[in-house]
């Protein structure tokens, strides 16, 4: 399993009091703190907040283009669109989606955010919106929340499978400002197959470097980091390279297999939730009867 090592000094930032009797600080923004309060007050959100307190990451507003969440997980920071600031409920929705993705990323051990995480997060975000009983007026308070409203409408007006398809289209669309397009699980598995084949030739360093360069283009990694990684791998003795390659393949194969199980489990959880919350969904359909899908 991939190991993430963080310097103790970097964690010290998170030890400031959050004001709720916890020795963890997840944000410096009062509005984001209020959004955390909303999430923690829900049945769906409470376990997510418990996870965040045990695995802290900093949530701040983005100061770069793109109305979307952005991940800088090496810095342990997630950036939220400042346009959501006008409504605490809508901000809580945006925050919950990003936090859910972070939890999946951390628990499964994936090396990067992939489309399937966005798909599951879209379902979770909509379920949370139903639990807090969102209304049209909430979206009107937030600036440029049309995309979030569209995602919510898609969930309440269509089956979850369609909502996931729409989320996948967004995740795979080219949008460098939002670190997209994302990779898919099948894409990662295809790449891992090439890693296995590379055990018979010398293409392993090249394959790793090509992946890092893709991350550079998405803004997920700096060019200097990619060059450093490439130099480190190429400097390994042959016997050490093979051992590293073998271990790398086995670890990634296990991670992908576990993610597939998690993915299927989360879909079943959503199906069950919809069955037991038909009344809330019907009420939302009446409230959002003007959804333009």
C-alpha positions in Angstrom: 0.0 0.0 0.0 1.3 3.4 -0.9 2.7 5.2 2.2 2.3 8.9 2.6 4.9 10.5 4.8 4.3 14.0 6.2 6.7 16.1 8.2 5.7 16.7 11.8 6.2 20.4 11.3 3.6 20.4 8.5 1.1 18.9 10.8 1.6 21.5 13.5 -0.6 23.9 11.5 -3.5 21.6 12.2 -3.2 21.5 15.9 -4.8 24.9 16.5 -8.2 24.7 18.3 -11.2 24.6 16.0 -13.6 26.0 18.6 -15.6 22.8 19.1 -13.5 21.1 21.7 -11.2 19.5 19.1 -7.5 20.0 18.7 -7.7 20.1 14.9 -8.1 23.1 12.6 -9.5 22.4 9.1 -9.8 26.0 7.9 -9.0 29.6 8.7 -12.2 30.9 6.9 -15.2 31.6 9.1 -17.6 30.8 6.3 -16.0 27.4 5.6 -16.2 26.8 9.4 -19.9 27.4 9.2 -20.2 25.0 6.3 -18.4 22.3 8.5 -21.0 22.9 11.2 -23.8 22.3 8.6 -22.2 19.0 7.4 -21.5 17.8 11.0 -25.2 18.4 11.8 -26.3 15.8 9.3 -26.5 12.0 9.5 -24.5 11.7 6.3 -21.9 14.3 7.1 -21.0 13.4 10.7 -18.9 10.3 9.7 -17.1 12.4 7.1 -16.2 15.1 9.7 -14.9 12.4 12.0 -12.6 11.2 9.2 -11.4 14.7 8.6 -10.5 15.3 12.2 -8.5 12.1 12.2 -6.9 12.8 8.8 -6.7 16.6 8.7 -6.4 18.6 5.5 -6.7 22.4 5.1 -9.7 23.8 3.2 -9.3 27.3 1.8 -10.7 29.5 -1.0 -9.0 29.3 -4.4 -7.5 32.4 -5.8 -7.0 30.9 -9.3 -9.5 30.6 -12.2 -12.0 27.9 -12.3 -15.3 27.4 -10.3 -14.4 24.0 -8.9 -12.6 22.3 -6.1 -8.8 21.8 -6.5 -6.5 19.4 -4.7 -3.0 20.1 -3.6 -2.6 17.1 -1.4 1.1 17.2 -1.1 0.6 20.5 0.7 -2.5 19.0 2.4 -4.7 21.7 1.1 -8.0 21.6 -0.8 -9.2 24.8 -2.5 -12.9 25.7 -2.8 -14.5 28.1 -5.3 -15.0 31.5 -3.6 -18.2 31.9 -5.7 -19.9 29.5 -3.2 -19.3 31.9 -0.3 -22.7 33.6 -0.6 -24.7 30.7 0.8 -23.5 28.5 3.7 -25.7 25.6 2.5 -24.3 25.7 -1.0 -20.8 26.1 0.3 -21.4 23.0 2.5 -22.4 21.1 -0.6 -19.2 22.0 -2.4 -17.1 21.3 0.6 -18.7 17.9 1.3 -18.1 16.8 -2.3 -14.4 17.7 -2.1 -14.1 16.1 1.4 -15.7 12.9 0.2 -13.2 12.7 -2.7 -10.4 13.3 -0.3 -11.6 10.5 2.0 -11.8 8.0 -1.0 -8.4 9.1 -2.1 -6.9 8.5 1.4 -8.7 5.3 2.3 -8.1 3.6 -1.1 -4.5 4.7 -1.5 -4.8 5.9 -5.1 -2.0 8.0 -6.4 -4.3 10.7 -7.9 -7.9 11.8 -8.1 -9.8 9.8 -10.8 -13.2 10.1 -12.5 -14.9 7.4 -10.5 -14.2 9.4 -7.3 -16.0 12.4 -8.8 -18.9 10.2 -9.9 -19.4 8.8 -6.4 -18.9 12.3 -4.9 -21.7 13.7 -7.1 -24.1 11.1 -5.6 -23.0 11.9 -2.0 -23.3 15.7 -2.6 -26.9 15.2 -3.8 -27.9 13.0 -0.9 -26.5 15.6 1.5 -28.5 18.3 -0.3 -31.6 16.3 0.1 -30.9 15.8 3.8 -30.5 19.5 4.5 -33.6 20.2 2.3 -32.2 22.5 -0.2 -34.5 24.9 -2.0 -34.2 27.2 -5.0 -33.5 30.2 -2.9 -30.3 28.6 -1.6 -28.8 28.5 -5.0 -29.9 32.0 -5.8 -27.7 33.3 -2.9 -24.5 31.8 -4.3 -22.7 33.3 -7.2 -22.3 31.0 -10.3 -23.8 27.9 -8.6 -25.6 26.8 -11.7 -23.3 23.8 -12.2 -24.0 22.6 -8.7 -27.7 23.0 -9.1 -27.6 21.1 -12.4 -25.9 18.2 -10.7 -28.5 18.2 -7.9 -31.3 18.4 -10.4 -29.8 15.5 -12.4 -29.8 13.3 -9.2 -33.4 14.0 -8.2 -34.9 13.8 -11.7 -33.0 10.8 -13.0 -31.5 7.5 -11.8 -28.1 7.6 -10.1 -26.5 5.9 -13.1 -27.4 8.9 -15.3 -26.1 11.3 -12.6 -22.8 9.4 -12.6 -22.6 9.5 -16.4 -23.0 13.3 -16.3 -20.3 13.6 -13.6 -18.0 11.4 -15.7 -18.4 13.7 -18.7 -17.5 16.7 -16.6 -14.5 14.9 -15.1 -13.2 13.8 -18.5 -13.7 17.2 -20.2 -10.6 19.3 -20.8 -10.4 22.0 -18.2 -6.9 22.7 -17.0 -8.2 25.3 -14.5 -9.9 22.5 -12.7 -7.1 19.9 -13.0 -9.0 18.1 -15.7 -9.4 15.8 -17.6 -9.1 13.2 -14.9 -7.9 9.7 -15.5 -10.2 6.7 -15.1 -9.8 3.5 -13.3 -9.7 1.6 -16.6 -7.0 4.0 -17.8 -5.0 3.4 -14.7 -5.3 -0.3 -15.1 -4.2 -0.2 -18.7 -1.2 1.8 -17.7 -0.4 -0.7 -14.9 -0.5 -3.5 -17.6 2.2 -1.6 -19.4 4.2 -1.5 -16.2 4.0 -5.3 -15.9 5.2 -5.7 -19.5 8.0 -3.3 -18.8 9.6 -5.9 -16.5 10.9 -7.5 -19.7 12.5 -4.3 -21.1 13.8 -0.9 -20.0 10.6 1.1 -20.4 9.7 1.4 -16.7 11.4 4.8 -16.1 9.8 6.2 -19.3 6.3 5.1 -18.3 6.7 6.6 -14.8 8.0 9.9 -16.3 5.2 10.0 -18.9 2.6 9.8 -16.1 4.3 12.5 -14.1 4.4 14.8 -17.2 0.6 14.3 -17.6 0.3 15.4 -14.0 2.4 18.5 -14.7 0.1 19.4 -17.5 -2.9 19.1 -15.2 -1.3 21.3 -12.6 -1.0 18.4 -10.1 2.8 18.4 -10.1 5.6 20.8 -10.9 8.1 20.1 -13.6 10.9 20.1 -11.1 9.2 17.4 -9.1 8.8 15.3 -12.3 12.4 15.7 -13.2 13.5 14.8 -9.7 11.4 11.6 -9.7 12.8 10.7 -13.1 16.4 11.2 -12.0 15.8 9.1 -8.9 14.4 6.1 -10.8 17.1 6.2 -13.5 19.8 6.4 -10.9 18.8 3.0 -9.3 21.0 0.0 -9.9 19.4 -2.6 -12.2 18.6 -5.1 -9.4 17.0 -2.4 -7.3 15.0 -1.1 -10.2 13.5 -4.5 -10.8 12.6 -5.0 -7.1 11.1 -1.5 -7.0 9.1 -2.2 -10.2 7.8 -5.6 -8.9 6.7 -4.0 -5.6 5.2 -1.0 -7.3 3.1 -3.3 -9.6 1.9 -5.5 -6.7 1.0 -2.5 -4.6 -0.9 -0.7 -7.4 -2.7 -3.9 -8.4 -4.0 -4.3 -4.8 -5.0 -0.6 -4.6 -7.0 -0.9 -7.9 -8.7 -4.1 -6.8 -9.7 -2.6 -3.4 -11.0 0.5 -5.1 -13.2 -1.5 -7.4 -14.8 -3.1 -4.3 -15.2 0.3 -2.7 -16.8 1.6 -5.9 -19.4 -1.2 -6.0 -20.1 -0.9 -2.3 -20.8 2.9 -2.5 -23.1 2.4 -5.5 -25.1 -0.1 -3.5 -25.2 2.2 -0.6 -26.7 5.0 -2.8 -29.3 2.6 -4.2 -30.4 1.7 -0.7 -30.5 5.3 0.4 -32.7 6.3 -2.5 -35.1 3.5 -1.7 -35.5 4.7 1.9 -35.7 8.4 1.0 -38.3 8.5 -1.8 -40.4 11.1 0.1 -37.5 13.5 0.2 -36.7 13.0 -3.4 -40.3 13.6 -4.4 -40.4 16.8 -2.3 -37.3 18.0 -4.0 -38.7 17.3 -7.5 -41.7 19.5 -6.6 -39.4 22.3 -5.3 -37.1 22.1 -8.4 -39.8 21.5 -11.0 -38.2 24.2 -13.1 -35.0 22.3 -13.5 -33.8 22.8 -17.0 -32.0 19.6 -17.9 
